Amino acid sequence: TNVMMERLASIGGPTRGQIIRPTDGKEVGSIAFVQCAGSRDENHLPYCSAVCCLASLKEAIYVRDQYPDSKVYIFYIDMRTPGIYEDFYQKTQSDESITFVKGKVSKIEEDLKTKDLIVEADNILLGEKIRLKVDMVVLATGMVPVARESGMTGADIGYDEYGFTVNNQKTGIYAAGVVKRPMDVASSVRSGAGAALKAIQCIVRK
């Protein structure tokens, strides 16, 4: 998953930042990123998790920096990089060793001899099915709210149909960050600052 990939790329992770295949320790010469793995799907997570596209673009750069001869393939439904992040998307597109394929992945199989993975997908733009063999696949899995399951319940805390908190009229209780909706770190910081300001105003009024 994308979270596991971040651990592999981290200097404090299990491989001290070396991106290798978990099954046999092979260096990654080719890798596929599968966007919306279970997201934007009415049978699983019907919503977009906001950060997955950017996370995969960043992780693609990790691989390209560590292995200059590597090939990266990104399978996507829609690439969502709002605002200033569009520049980062365009920079990634300019890398000739990173290929973007618009289409959903239908199957991933393992070659039992080589441990390589065979990705099957529909290329919507070309109108054809493709089979691609890569060393590793990274699934961009979505954010799942856990506040309600963690015991944050009560008459003063409401949740939407997906489990994210909703605004309530109770003064003094302010949700912030991804407990409200999927968002990136910068948005979470702004959300937290806004909640803190509301709390300060509440105290001052008293």
Salt bridges, closest charged atoms under 4 A:
GLU6 OE2 - LYS58 NZ 3.25
ASP24 OD2 - ARG21 NH2 2.82
ASP78 OD2 - ARG40 NH2 2.85
ASP78 OD1 - LYS102 NZ 3.32
ASP95 OD2 - ARG64 NE 2.92
GLU109 OE2 - LYS107 NZ 3.84
ASP111 OD2 - LYS133 NZ 3.27
ASP116 OD1 - ARG21 NH1 2.83
ASP116 OD1 - LYS26 NZ 3.63
GLU120 OE2 - ARG131 NH1 2.27
ASP122 OD1 - LYS129 NZ 2.74
ASP135 OD1 - LYS26 NZ 2.88
